[in-house]
Amino acid sequence: MSKTLKNMLTGYLKDRYSAVDSACVIDLTGMDVTATEKLRNVVRGKQGRVEVVKNRLAREAFQDTPLKPLGEVLTGPCALVTTEDSIIDVAKALVAFAKEHKKLTLKEAILEGDPGLFSVTELSKMKSRLEIIAELSGLIGSPGRAVAGAIASPGGKIAGCLKTIAEKEEAVAA
């Protein structure tokens, strides 16, 4: 590959990954075409992409991006999995796929530009953004429900007492 072509590819990869801050590195060695296409479809279902990139070019492209720490694990044959959505959901899908296809090797991942790397398996065990938001909304709404219950409780008790008195008066009158 000529130096001009390498520079063009590196520039393309810089543009492509400059806004990406989360990704997984996997090894597809030994997987047949059918399994690889199934993997791509699974990842595509999570709004992700599986891309095989030349390691040296990717390392150069990642230099000034949040993916820089991931460049260190780009050794041997590997592919980069990225998504515009939740990388945790993609990691969960990759782990499930790896259970069925033993030749898929899950390497490292980076989450939101954090300089610390995770194994893809560790990443899959984390809660996704939607799970955290759902949990937070439940926690935020909890005190409001408790206050509403405390306000409604005395009224319910009074209504129960009045109903009992009314039933007793009806029984005495009959």
SVG drawing of the C-alpha trace seen along z (x, -y; Angstrom):
<svg xmlns="http://www.w3.org/2000/svg" viewBox="-86 -15 91 38">
<polyline fill="none" stroke="black" stroke-width="0.4" points="0.0,0.0 1.4,-3.4 2.1,-6.1 -0.5,-8.3 -3.2,-5.7 -2.2,-5.0 -2.5,-8.7 -5.9,-8.8 -7.1,-5.8 -5.8,-7.2 -7.6,-10.5 -10.8,-8.6 -10.5,-6.6 -9.8,-9.8 -13.0,-11.4 -15.0,-8.2 -13.9,-7.6 -13.4,-11.2 -16.9,-11.3 -16.9,-7.7 -16.2,-7.3 -17.2,-3.7 -16.2,-0.5 -15.4,3.2 -12.5,5.1 -13.2,8.7 -11.3,11.4 -13.1,13.1 -10.4,15.6 -11.7,19.0 -15.3,17.9 -16.9,18.9 -18.7,16.4 -22.1,17.5 -21.3,17.0 -19.6,13.6 -22.7,12.4 -24.9,13.5 -22.7,11.6 -22.9,8.5 -26.7,8.8 -26.9,9.1 -24.7,6.0 -26.7,4.2 -29.9,5.0 -28.3,2.9 -27.5,0.0 -23.9,1.1 -21.2,1.8 -18.5,4.5 -15.4,3.2 -12.1,4.8 -9.4,2.2 -5.7,2.4 -4.3,2.1 -1.5,-0.3 -3.8,-2.7 -6.4,-2.5 -3.8,-3.2 -2.7,-6.3 -6.3,-7.4 -7.1,-6.9 -4.3,-9.2 -6.3,-12.3 -9.7,-10.6 -11.3,-9.1 -10.5,-5.6 -6.7,-6.1 -6.4,-3.5 -8.1,-1.0 -5.2,-1.3 -3.0,0.6 -5.1,3.8 -5.2,3.8 -2.8,6.8 -3.3,9.6 -6.4,10.0 -9.3,8.0 -12.4,6.1 -13.8,3.0 -17.5,2.9 -19.0,-0.6 -22.5,-1.9 -24.4,-5.1 -26.6,-3.7 -25.6,-1.9 -22.3,0.1 -23.4,2.0 -26.3,3.5 -23.9,4.4 -21.6,6.0 -24.5,8.1 -25.3,9.2 -21.7,10.1 -21.4,12.2 -24.6,14.0 -23.3,14.6 -20.0,15.8 -21.7,18.5 -23.1,20.0 -20.0,19.4 -16.9,20.5 -14.5,19.2 -15.5,15.6 -12.9,14.1 -14.0,11.1 -11.1,8.8 -11.3,5.3 -13.8,2.4 -13.8,-1.3 -16.8,-3.0 -17.5,-6.7 -13.8,-7.6 -12.8,-6.4 -9.0,-5.7 -9.5,-2.4 -10.4,0.6 -12.9,3.3 -13.2,6.8 -16.3,7.1 -17.7,9.6 -17.3,7.1 -19.0,4.4 -21.9,6.7 -22.6,7.1 -23.1,3.3 -26.4,1.6 -27.3,-0.1 -28.2,-3.8 -31.9,-3.0 -31.8,-0.6 -30.2,-3.3 -32.7,-5.9 -35.6,-3.6 -34.1,-2.9 -33.5,-6.6 -37.1,-7.5 -38.4,-4.9 -36.2,-6.3 -37.2,-9.9 -40.9,-9.0 -40.8,-6.9 -40.9,-9.8 -43.9,-11.3 -45.8,-8.1 -45.0,-7.8 -46.3,-11.3 -49.4,-10.7 -50.1,-7.5 -49.5,-9.3 -52.0,-12.0 -54.6,-9.6 -54.3,-7.2 -56.1,-9.2 -58.9,-9.9 -59.3,-6.2 -59.3,-5.4 -62.0,-8.0 -64.1,-6.8 -63.8,-3.2 -64.9,-4.3 -67.9,-6.2 -68.9,-3.2 -68.8,-1.0 -70.9,-3.5 -73.4,-3.7 -73.7,0.1 -74.2,0.3 -77.0,-2.3 -78.7,-0.5 -78.5,2.8 -79.9,1.1 -82.7,-0.6 -83.7,2.7"/>
</svg>
